[in-house]
Amino acid sequence: MVIFERYPHVNDLLKHYISSLNREDVGKMVNEGIKSEEQAELFCRFIWKMVEAINEDEENGVAVLGSTDNTEMLPDISYEVTRLMKSSGFYSVWESVSKSEMS
């Protein structure tokens, strides 16, 4: 199971965007854990889609978890996902996906 502890509000954001982006596949991974490189890549790509959605919601004034601007949580998301990927052995996947998403 994927649970973020240092910044627990990241769990709430993750649940919200899994639902709003209709990504039951990612929800299943969060519940069961990330067990393969393929799952790690899918999860990392979802995180980037979530970041895009957070930015779009902020630009459109959409309230999520009681706030219309959750962009201040982006460093927390980065910290938690980096920590997760390092502890699960998939940090190189996170680096690779992040590099491709930022270019």
Backbone as CSV, one residue per row, in Angstrom:
resi,resn,N_x,N_y,N_z,CA_x,CA_y,CA_z,C_x,C_y,C_z
1,MET,0.839,-1.176,0.000,0.000,0.000,0.000,0.890,1.248,0.000
2,VAL,0.505,2.224,-0.783,1.236,3.481,-0.860,0.587,4.468,0.107
3,ILE,1.347,4.848,1.130,0.875,5.845,2.086,2.007,6.834,2.321
4,PHE,1.702,8.091,2.113,2.692,9.131,2.348,2.527,9.639,3.775
5,GLU,3.625,9.651,4.522,3.535,9.961,5.943,4.012,11.355,6.313
6,ARG,5.080,11.827,5.702,5.588,13.140,6.085,4.592,14.243,5.724
7,TYR,4.013,14.121,4.528,3.013,15.086,4.067,1.718,14.331,3.759
8,PRO,0.926,14.015,4.791,-0.272,13.191,4.572,-1.306,13.820,3.646
9,HIS,-1.271,15.156,3.470,-2.213,15.787,2.542,-1.972,15.329,1.108
10,VAL,-0.788,14.808,0.812,-0.518,14.272,-0.526,-1.416,13.050,-0.778
11,ASN,-1.692,12.266,0.261,-2.611,11.131,0.120,-3.989,11.615,-0.315
12,ASP,-4.448,12.719,0.289,-5.765,13.262,-0.057,-5.802,13.755,-1.496
13,LEU,-4.746,14.440,-1.915,-4.668,14.893,-3.312,-4.668,13.701,-4.264
14,LEU,-3.882,12.697,-3.931,-3.793,11.499,-4.766,-5.169,10.855,-4.919
15,LYS,-5.881,10.670,-3.813,-7.214,10.067,-3.877,-8.163,10.914,-4.718
16,HIS,-8.101,12.229,-4.515,-8.985,13.111,-5.288,-8.735,12.966,-6.791
17,TYR,-7.473,13.040,-7.196,-7.175,13.017,-8.632,-7.298,11.626,-9.236
18,ILE,-7.115,10.578,-8.456,-7.408,9.228,-8.959,-8.880,9.163,-9.347
19,SER,-9.725,9.728,-8.494,-11.158,9.736,-8.763,-11.516,10.672,-9.909
20,SER,-11.048,11.925,-9.841,-11.460,12.902,-10.850,-10.897,12.601,-12.234
21,LEU,-9.743,11.939,-12.295,-9.163,11.579,-13.588,-9.557,10.160,-14.012
22,ASN,-10.432,9.548,-13.197,-10.964,8.218,-13.507,-9.853,7.188,-13.729
23,ARG,-8.963,7.077,-12.750,-7.808,6.185,-12.872,-7.842,5.084,-11.810
24,GLU,-8.809,4.183,-11.961,-8.915,3.060,-11.041,-7.662,2.189,-11.052
25,ASP,-6.975,2.153,-12.195,-5.739,1.368,-12.279,-4.692,1.887,-11.303
26,VAL,-4.596,3.200,-11.180,-3.648,3.804,-10.243,-4.143,3.590,-8.812
27,GLY,-5.435,3.701,-8.604,-6.010,3.443,-7.288,-5.704,2.040,-6.805
28,LYS,-5.767,1.082,-7.711,-5.446,-0.305,-7.353,-3.980,-0.418,-6.932
29,MET,-3.090,0.265,-7.662,-1.665,0.250,-7.294,-1.439,0.880,-5.926
30,VAL,-2.148,1.968,-5.651,-2.001,2.634,-4.360,-2.425,1.675,-3.245
31,ASN,-3.481,0.923,-3.477,-3.967,-0.024,-2.468,-3.089,-1.256,-2.324
32,GLU,-2.523,-1.724,-3.432,-1.774,-2.982,-3.414,-0.261,-2.802,-3.408
33,GLY,0.207,-1.606,-3.702,1.641,-1.354,-3.775,2.146,-1.440,-5.208
34,ILE,3.283,-0.821,-5.440,3.911,-0.812,-6.763,4.921,-1.953,-6.793
35,LYS,4.682,-2.914,-7.704,5.450,-4.158,-7.666,6.346,-4.394,-8.867
36,SER,6.271,-3.537,-9.867,7.091,-3.761,-11.057,7.524,-2.428,-11.645
37,GLU,8.489,-2.499,-12.533,8.956,-1.295,-13.213,7.844,-0.697,-14.064
38,GLU,7.026,-1.545,-14.682,5.925,-1.067,-15.505,4.901,-0.312,-14.656
39,GLN,4.594,-0.858,-13.482,3.671,-0.168,-12.584,4.271,1.149,-12.098
40,ALA,5.557,1.132,-11.808,6.230,2.350,-11.357,6.134,3.425,-12.428
41,GLU,6.338,3.050,-13.686,6.247,4.033,-14.769,4.825,4.576,-14.895
42,LEU,3.844,3.705,-14.820,2.449,4.130,-14.894,2.118,5.092,-13.744
43,PHE,2.570,4.768,-12.541,2.331,5.625,-11.385,3.005,6.987,-11.566
44,CYS,4.255,6.979,-12.002,4.991,8.233,-12.194,4.340,9.100,-13.265
45,ARG,3.906,8.497,-14.343,3.222,9.277,-15.384,1.909,9.851,-14.847
46,PHE,1.218,9.074,-14.017,0.002,9.595,-13.394,0.323,10.807,-12.514
47,ILE,1.398,10.741,-11.760,1.771,11.866,-10.894,1.933,13.130,-11.736
48,TRP,2.565,13.005,-12.885,2.721,14.181,-13.749,1.375,14.669,-14.279
49,LYS,0.457,13.738,-14.594,-0.894,14.147,-15.025,-1.618,14.842,-13.877
50,MET,-1.394,14.357,-12.654,-1.998,14.972,-11.485,-1.476,16.405,-11.310
51,VAL,-0.194,16.593,-11.509,0.398,17.934,-11.402,-0.226,18.864,-12.445
52,GLU,-0.397,18.373,-13.666,-1.060,19.176,-14.703,-2.473,19.547,-14.270
53,ALA,-3.198,18.579,-13.696,-4.572,18.831,-13.261,-4.608,19.830,-12.114
54,ILE,-3.642,19.750,-11.206,-3.564,20.723,-10.107,-3.381,22.128,-10.672
55,ASN,-2.497,22.268,-11.638,-2.271,23.574,-12.270,-3.510,24.064,-13.009
56,GLU,-4.178,23.166,-13.742,-5.402,23.549,-14.461,-6.500,23.966,-13.491
57,ASP,-6.643,23.214,-12.396,-7.667,23.570,-11.412,-7.382,24.938,-10.800
58,GLU,-6.120,25.220,-10.540,-5.750,26.532,-9.986,-6.072,27.636,-10.985
59,GLU,-5.716,27.423,-12.257,-5.975,28.435,-13.290,-7.470,28.685,-13.482
60,ASN,-8.276,27.636,-13.287,-9.719,27.740,-13.501,-10.498,28.048,-12.221
61,GLY,-9.797,28.225,-11.119,-10.455,28.546,-9.854,-11.278,27.413,-9.274
62,VAL,-10.921,26.173,-9.604,-11.644,25.005,-9.103,-11.131,24.662,-7.702
63,ALA,-12.046,24.574,-6.752,-11.667,24.236,-5.377,-11.462,22.726,-5.255
64,VAL,-10.299,22.356,-4.738,-9.978,20.955,-4.469,-9.502,20.890,-3.027
65,LEU,-10.151,20.045,-2.252,-9.822,19.906,-0.834,-9.892,21.257,-0.116
66,GLY,-10.865,22.059,-0.516,-11.105,23.330,0.139,-10.229,24.482,-0.311
67,SER,-9.390,24.266,-1.324,-8.496,25.323,-1.799,-8.555,25.436,-3.312
68,THR,-8.489,26.667,-3.813,-8.438,26.869,-5.264,-7.002,26.921,-5.766
69,ASP,-6.030,26.824,-4.848,-4.621,26.822,-5.255,-3.842,25.798,-4.432
70,ASN,-3.683,24.628,-5.006,-2.906,23.568,-4.359,-1.490,23.467,-4.919
71,THR,-1.103,24.468,-5.717,0.234,24.409,-6.301,1.326,24.479,-5.240
72,GLU,1.016,25.027,-4.079,2.018,25.063,-3.010,2.352,23.660,-2.492
73,MET,1.543,22.672,-2.856,1.800,21.294,-2.438,2.726,20.539,-3.400
74,LEU,3.075,21.149,-4.516,3.913,20.455,-5.500,5.257,19.993,-4.926
75,PRO,5.957,20.806,-4.115,7.205,20.299,-3.523,6.972,19.098,-2.601
76,ASP,5.837,19.078,-1.904,5.510,17.954,-1.026,5.294,16.681,-1.847
77,ILE,4.613,16.829,-2.978,4.386,15.688,-3.871,5.720,15.158,-4.371
78,SER,6.576,16.055,-4.808,7.896,15.658,-5.309,8.683,14.910,-4.235
79,TYR,8.689,15.439,-3.025,9.407,14.792,-1.928,8.874,13.377,-1.693
80,GLU,7.558,13.259,-1.568,6.958,11.962,-1.244,7.162,10.932,-2.357
81,VAL,6.976,11.342,-3.606,7.139,10.397,-4.715,8.608,10.005,-4.855
82,THR,9.515,10.956,-4.712,10.941,10.634,-4.773,11.307,9.632,-3.685
83,ARG,10.837,9.871,-2.481,11.113,8.968,-1.356,10.532,7.571,-1.624
84,LEU,9.308,7.512,-2.120,8.664,6.244,-2.445,9.456,5.482,-3.506
85,MET,9.831,6.171,-4.568,10.541,5.510,-5.655,11.930,5.033,-5.210
86,LYS,12.591,5.811,-4.355,13.894,5.369,-3.836,13.732,4.140,-2.959
87,SER,12.744,4.141,-2.075,12.578,3.019,-1.145,12.094,1.749,-1.844
88,SER,11.406,1.898,-2.969,10.912,0.725,-3.687,11.860,0.252,-4.789
89,GLY,12.949,0.983,-4.981,13.930,0.579,-5.980,13.636,1.053,-7.391
90,PHE,12.698,1.979,-7.527,12.301,2.449,-8.850,12.641,3.920,-9.083
91,TYR,13.636,4.422,-8.375,13.989,5.833,-8.515,14.415,6.172,-9.937
92,SER,15.111,5.265,-10.608,15.538,5.545,-11.988,14.331,5.717,-12.909
93,VAL,13.230,5.034,-12.599,12.002,5.194,-13.388,11.452,6.600,-13.180
94,TRP,11.416,7.052,-11.944,10.933,8.404,-11.628,11.786,9.451,-12.334
95,GLU,13.107,9.278,-12.294,13.994,10.218,-12.982,13.739,10.236,-14.476
96,SER,13.614,9.062,-15.071,13.402,8.953,-16.508,12.066,9.567,-16.933
97,VAL,10.997,9.233,-16.209,9.686,9.785,-16.541,9.693,11.303,-16.359
98,SER,10.280,11.771,-15.271,10.327,13.210,-15.009,11.095,13.940,-16.100
99,LYS,12.200,13.356,-16.523,12.996,13.973,-17.592,12.170,14.076,-18.878
100,SER,11.468,13.018,-19.224,10.679,13.045,-20.463,9.476,13.984,-20.347
101,GLU,8.879,14.084,-19.171,7.728,14.965,-18.977,8.130,16.440,-18.973
102,MET,9.343,16.738,-18.573,9.789,18.136,-18.509,10.383,18.637,-19.822
103,SER,10.558,17.735,-20.789,11.153,18.193,-22.052,10.128,18.425,-23.125
